Amino acid sequence: MSRRFTLSDPASQDFDEIVSYVLEQSGLQRAQHVADHLYEAFQKLAEMPGLGHKREDLTSLPVRFYEVWSYLVIYKPETRPLEVVRILHGARDVEALLGEAE
């Protein structure tokens, strides 16, 4: 039995931007591949919300981080359904972007 997940508005926007960027740079097949892997990660996290790790050096928010390639899926493990807060490329200023949410 798998639990469900939701994407916050910023996470939904992140997802759309990631897929659009990959589509422009690498084409439809690669964009679909990225989208599929992100959704698989969301489902996996909903089933096992203890995966990933805390990053107290980046945020005091009660979130965990899970890597999918160079993307960080940032989620609240205690929420039901599991809430994905953001999906950010690891090269971005994650601390600043999460600071905006505090």
N, C-alpha and C positions, 0 to 999 in steps of 0.2 A: 504494500500500500504506500503510495508516494504522496507526500504532502505537497501542497501547492505553493507557488511563489507569486509575488507581485513585483513590479518595477515601479519605483518612485518616478515622479515626473522627470527629475533630472536624469535618472538612470535610463528611462525610456528615450529621452533626447540623446543621451550618450550612445545608446544602442543604434539609433537611427543614423547618427553622425558617423559612427564606425563603419556600419554597413555601406553607407553612401560613399565614404572615402575609399573603401576597398573596391567597391563597384567601379568608381572612376579610375582607380589606379590599376586594377587587376582583372576586372571583368565580372560577369554575372556568376560564373561557376565558383570563383574564389570567394565572392561576397556571400553566396549561399553557404559555402563551407564554414566561413567564420560565424555567420549567424547560427548555423546548426550547432557548432561547438559551444558557443556562448549559451544557447538554450539548454544544451545537455548539462553544462556546468550549473545553471540555475536549478535544474531538476535534481541534480546530484546533491547540491547544497540543501535543498528543501528536504531531501531524504536523510541527510547527515549534516545537520547544521553546525557541528563542531569542527568541520574541516576548515582549513585555512589557518590563519594566525592573527593575533592581535598586533597592532602597531601603535603602541602608546606614544612612540616618538613622533608619530604623524598626527594623531588625533586623540582627544579624550572621549569621543563618541563611543557608545557601546557597540562597536562594529568589529567584524573580522574581514580579512583580506584573503582572496583566493585567486591564484594566477591562472590565466588562460592565455598561453603564449606570452606576449608582452603586455597584456591587459590585466588590470586588477579589478576583480569583481568585489565590490565592497558591500557587505550585507549585514543585517541585524539578525544574529542567530536566535534570539529569543522571541521573535515575532512569529505569529501564526495568522495567515500564511507568512512564510519567510519574505522579508522585504529586502530587495536589492536596492541599495541606496545610490550607488554610482558604478559606472564601468569606465575606468580611466586607463589610458596608456601609461605605462610605468615611467616614461620619459617626461611626463608632465609634472607640474608642481602640485603633487597630490596633497601635500600639507596645506597649501594655500586654498586649493579647491574645496577641501573638506572643512577648512576653517570658515568658509562662507556659509556652511550648513549649521554651524554651532550657534 
